[in-house]
Amino acid sequence: MLVLGIETSCDETAAAVMKDGAVLSDLVASQDEVHSPFGGVVPELAARAHLERIAPLTRTAVERAGIRMSDLDGVAVTAGPGLVICLLVGLSAAKGLALGLDRPLVGVNHLDGHLSAIFVDPGQEPPPFPFVGLVVSGGHTALYLVRAPGDYRPLGQTLDDAAGEAFDKAAKVLGLPYPGGREIERLALEGDETAIAFPRPLLDRPDYNFSFSGLKTAVIHYWDKIGRKMEERADVAASFQAAAAEVLTIKTLRAAAAAGARAVVVAGGVAVNQRLRRAFAAGAASSGVAVHFPPPRLCGDNAAMIAAAGRRLLGAGVRDGFDLPPRAVWPLYGR
């Protein structure tokens, strides 16, 4: 089955073609230069950039796959959750292609895409079911018990800021460029992560929910308290990153132990963070749980993961009409 995937949920324009389980092309057009002057994503500018890029990017993805548009068996597109004004661009493009080609259309939950990314990587064995999946990104931080492909049971989520959002906000406070997550990680290499005892929010609670707003606020208060001394900035970044990584790791491994899961999958943009990966590696070594990460190129928003989830849905006979709406909020409970 040849499936075209389209992703425009936030600030990455992406298109990919998948044949059966193999990715034939996977293109992502970053918008970092668009949003950098503002220190965060501006939805109207993101949508405008999607409009400019979606058609040529989709054509190029099909060309690089070595196929024609008419060879496609279906079109998969992110329908949510995300910024509605951005989702509309991808949905409109996908609907136009599906209608013009007389091919089936299927809307994909963005979180389903992230959890499906682990099955796109030919370089590692897929995790055994059931496993606990952590989606951790700029817009999402949530835990799921994954009992089978597409079969998700929510275990916990952030009660306020997503982890990636906290990284970006902490970076902005420290005067670091956008996107802040990678800048925090870079600066943290120069600092002492034990220098500041930042809080580990909700770690003493038995549930699997997260909270990063208080951690972000602690960084702001500490930075103001020391008079924004630049010589201590690396220690602040390192201590903040260590606190966030510890909370994410401990809560996820606790959930895996309670569920009797033998594996954990960590997906989403924050999953590229090497400090987080080291924390999970250490935790896995002591708990006996295997930890899987998609390769970095599949952690951020991409269309290969949307094509993978869409291929599964299309193969199961799922079809959506041309009235498929964008969803700012779309809980992932399976389909």
N, C-alpha and C positions, 0 to 999 in steps of 0.2 A: 504494500500500500504506500503510495506517494502522498505525503501530507505537507502542505505549506502551513507554517506557524507564523503568527504575527503578534507582536507584543508592544503595547504603547501605554502601559498602566501609569507610568510616572514620567521620568525624564530620559529614558532610553528608547530609541526607535530600533526595533529589531525584526528581522525576518530570517526564517530558516526553512530548509527542505529536508524531510526525513523519508527514507525509504525503508520500510520494515523497521529494523532497529538501528539503522545506520544513518548518521547525519551527513548529508551530501553537501550542505552549505549552511553557514551560521554567521550572520552579519549583525553587528550592533553599531549604531551610530550614537556616540556619547554626546551629551549636551552640557558637559562640564563648563565649557567656555561660555555658554549662554547664561548660566546661573551663577557662575563664580563671582561676578561683581555684586551680587545681592546676598551672598552667603547662604543660599538655600534655593530650593526649587520654586520658581514663580509659575503657577499653573498655566496662565495665559501664554507666556513665552514658550513653555514646554509644548503646548498644543500647536502653536504656530510652527515650531521646529518640526514636530511630527508631520504636519501638513506638507512641509517642504520636502521631507525626506522619504516618506513612506512609499510613494510610487517608484522612484528610482531604486530605492533599496530593495524592494520586493522583486523588481525586474532583475536586478543584479543577482539576488539570491537564487532565482530560478535559472539564470544563465550559468552561474557557477556550479550549479547542481548538474549541469549537462542535460537538462530536459527542456521541454516546452510547457507553457502554461496549460495547454490542453492535455498534457500527460498526468496532471494532478488528479488524485482520487478524492480529495477533500481539502477543506480549508479550516484550520483551527485558529481561534483568536482569543486573546484575553478579554473577558467580559467583566472582570472585577476580581477582587476589590481594587480600587485605585482612584485616581483623579478622574472624575466623570468627563471633563472637557478633553482629557487626553485619551481616555478609553474610546470616546466617540470617533476619534480619527481612525484608530485601528479597526474598530467595528465597521465603520463605513467602508473602508478599503476591503475588508474581508467579505462583507455582504456583496459589494459590487463584483468582486472576482467570482464568488460562488454563484451569483445570479448569472453573470455573463458566460461562465463556463458550464453552467448547469451541473454543479457539483454540490455535495452536502456541506453544510456549515455546522460547526460546533463551537460553542462558547466554553472556554476553559477558565476555571478558578485559578487565579494567579498563585495561590498557595499550593494548589494541586501541582502546578507547574514546578515550583521549587522542590517539592517532595518527590517529583518524578525525575528530577535532574540526575539523581544518583544512578538511575537505570540507563542513562545516555552514555555514561563513561565506559568504553570498552576495556579500559585499563585495570578495572578492579571487579572482583566478584560482587554481584548484588547482595545486599544484606538479607539475612533470613527473616521471614515473617514469624511472629509479629515483631515489629521494631518500634522504638520511640523516635519520632521525628521532631526536631527543633527547627523551626523557621525563624531566623533572626536576621533582620534587615532594618533599613531606615524607616519602614512603615509598619513592620510586623515583628512581634516576638510571641510565639505560641508553640505549645507542645501538643503532639498528637500521638495516639497509639495507632499505628498503621498495621491493620490486620491482614490486608491483602491489597493488591494494586487498586487504588481508588477508594478503599474502605478505611475511613478515618473516624476516630473517636477523640474529640477534644479532651485534653487533660488540664490545660491551664493556659493563661495568656497574660500579657501585660495589662495592668490596671490603669496605666497612664501612658507614659512615653515608651516607644519602642527603643530597643537597645541602640540601634543605629542612629536614631534621632538624638539620643543622649550623647553619643559620640560626636555628632555634628555640632550640637549646641555647646558642649564642653570645649570643642575646638574653637568655635567662634568666640567664646568668652576669653580664651587664651590668645586670641589674635592670630589664629592659624588660618590658612586659606581653605576654601571649599574645593572638593568635598573633604569634610573634616576627619572622617574615620581613618583614612590612610595617613593623614598628617599626625593624628594622635599616635598611631602606631610607630611612625617614623621617629617622632620626638621622644617617645617612651624608651627607645633604645639607648638614649643618652641619660636616662634618669634612674632613680632608685625607687622601685615599686613598693618598698617597705617604709618609705620616708613618711607617708601620711596615712593615718588610719581612717580612710573613708568608710562609710557604712556599707554593709551588705544587706540591702533591703529585702525583707520578707524571708530571709534565710532561716529564721527561727520558727517559721510557720510550717505546718505539715502539708499544706496544699502545694500546688504546682504553678501558682500565679507569680508574676513578676511585677516589679515596680522600679522604674529608673528615674522618675522625676525627683525623688529625694536625693539620689546620688548626684544628679546634675546640679541640684541646688546646693549641695554640700561643696561641690567644686567651686561654684560661684562665690559662696560665702568665704571659703578658705582663700581664694585668689584675692578677694577684696581685703580680707583681714591682713594679709602679708604685704599689702600695698602693691600688688601686681609685680612682684620682683621677678624680672626675667631670668635671673640666675636660678630660680626655683621652678621654672615652668616645666622643665623636663621631668622633675620629680612628681609634679602634679599630674602630668599626662600619664606617667607610668603607674602611679598609685590608683588613679581613676580606672585605667584599663585593667589592672589586676583585680580590682573590686568587681567590675562588670563581668570579667571572665570567670571569676570564682562563683558568682551567683548563678550564671548560666550553666556552668558545668555541674555544680552540686545538685541543683534542682532537677536537671535533666537525668542525671544518673540515679537520683532517688526515684524518679518516675519509672525508669527502666527496671529498677530492682522491684518496685511494687507491682509492676505489670508482668514480671517474669520474662521480660524481653531480653534476648541475648545480643541485641545490637541497637545502636543509636545512629541516626543520620542527622547531621548538622548541615543545614542548607540556608541559602540567602546571602545577601551581600556581606554581612558581618562575618560569615564563615570563612572568608579569606584571611581574617586576622590571625597572625601566627601565634600570638600570645594565647588566644582562645584555643587554637589547635593544640598547643603544648599542654594547656590545662586539661583538655579532654584526653590527650594521650596519657598523661599521668594518672588521671582518674580511672581510665579504662584499665590501665595496668594493675591497679589495686582492686578493681571490682570484677574483672573477668568479662566485661562487656566489650564487644568489638565496636569501634567507632569509625563511621564512614563519612568522608567529606567528598562532595563533588569536586572536580578540578576547579581551580579559581575562575576559569572562563565561564563555567556553568553556575557559579554562585550568584553573581549579579543578575540583574534582569536580562533575559535572553529569550530568543524565540525557539531554540532547540528544545527547551523544556516544555514549551507550550505545544510544540509539534508532537512531542512524546506523549504528553497527557491527552492531546487531541486524538492521536492515533489509537490510543486505548479506548477512548470513548466512541469513536467512529466504528471501531471494530466490534464494539458491543451493541451497535445499532442506534446509538444516541444521535439525534439530529435536532438542530434548532431552526426556528423560523427566522424570517427577515425582520421580525419585530423584536428580536433579541435586544434587550436593553442593557445599557452600561450600569454597573452596580458599584456604588461607592463603598458599600459594605456587603459582603457576601460570606457568611459563615461557612466554614468547610466541614461538612458533616458527611461527605460522600455524596453520591448523586443518585 
